Amino acid sequence: MTTPEPSPEAPSLEDRLRRLKFRAWHRGTREADYMIGCFFDVHHANWGEAEIAWYEKLLDEEDVDILAWALGTLSVPDEYAGPLMDAFRKLDYVEIPH
């Protein structure tokens, strides 16, 4: 009889946030990096499990869709609607260096 391998531990909150920061700032276009990355930088300190899970799921979406939801050119799917998307759509968190 073989002993089952131990299951890997779930990543810590710190590890999840570190991964999210990297994913938020490495989207592939400068516009997406600033919009998605700045949102993370400004808001993540106040997030709990639900907000982190929402953001993790959001980052699985295509950048063109995320940007369109933020700019209001595409309807926000129900799964992303709510206070976080409302804050995301304000765009008051974007700081573009000169």
C-alpha positions in Angstrom: 0.0 0.0 0.0 1.3 3.4 -0.9 1.1 6.5 1.3 -0.8 9.3 -0.4 1.3 12.4 -1.1 0.5 15.3 1.2 -1.6 17.9 -0.4 0.1 21.2 -0.9 -0.9 23.9 1.5 -3.1 26.6 0.3 -1.1 29.8 -0.4 -1.0 32.3 2.4 -2.8 35.6 2.1 0.6 37.3 1.6 1.5 34.9 -1.3 -1.9 35.5 -3.0 -1.5 39.3 -2.7 2.0 39.1 -4.1 0.8 37.0 -7.0 -2.1 39.4 -7.6 0.2 42.4 -7.7 2.4 40.8 -10.2 -0.5 39.7 -12.4 -2.1 43.2 -12.1 1.1 45.0 -13.3 2.0 42.5 -16.0 -1.0 42.5 -18.3 0.7 43.1 -21.6 -0.3 46.7 -22.4 0.6 49.8 -20.6 -3.1 50.9 -20.4 -4.2 47.7 -18.7 -1.2 47.7 -16.4 -2.0 51.2 -15.1 -5.7 50.6 -14.8 -5.6 47.2 -13.2 -2.3 47.6 -11.3 -3.2 51.0 -9.8 -6.5 49.7 -8.7 -4.7 46.9 -6.8 -2.2 49.2 -5.3 -4.8 51.6 -4.0 -7.4 49.1 -2.8 -5.9 45.8 -1.8 -5.0 46.7 1.8 -8.7 46.8 2.7 -9.6 43.5 1.1 -10.8 40.3 2.8 -11.2 36.9 1.3 -14.3 37.8 -0.8 -12.6 40.8 -2.4 -9.4 38.9 -3.1 -11.3 36.0 -4.7 -13.2 38.6 -6.9 -10.0 40.2 -8.1 -8.4 36.8 -8.7 -11.3 35.9 -10.9 -11.3 39.3 -12.6 -7.7 38.9 -13.6 -8.5 35.7 -15.4 -10.6 37.7 -17.9 -9.3 39.3 -21.1 -7.9 42.8 -20.7 -10.1 44.2 -23.5 -13.2 43.1 -21.5 -11.9 44.4 -18.2 -11.1 47.8 -19.8 -14.4 47.9 -21.5 -16.3 47.2 -18.3 -14.2 50.0 -16.5 -14.9 52.5 -19.3 -18.6 51.6 -19.6 -18.4 50.5 -23.3 -19.4 46.9 -22.4 -22.0 45.8 -19.8 -20.5 44.4 -16.6 -21.4 40.7 -16.2 -23.5 40.0 -13.1 -20.6 38.1 -11.5 -18.5 41.2 -11.3 -21.2 43.8 -10.6 -21.1 45.3 -7.1 -19.1 47.7 -5.0 -15.6 46.6 -6.2 -16.6 47.1 -9.9 -18.2 50.4 -8.9 -14.9 51.5 -7.4 -13.0 50.1 -10.4 -15.2 52.1 -12.8 -14.4 55.4 -11.1 -10.9 55.4 -12.5 -9.8 57.9 -9.8 -7.0 55.6 -8.7 -5.0 55.6 -12.0 -1.7 57.5 -11.7 0.3 57.7 -14.9 3.8 58.9 -14.5 4.9 61.8 -16.7 
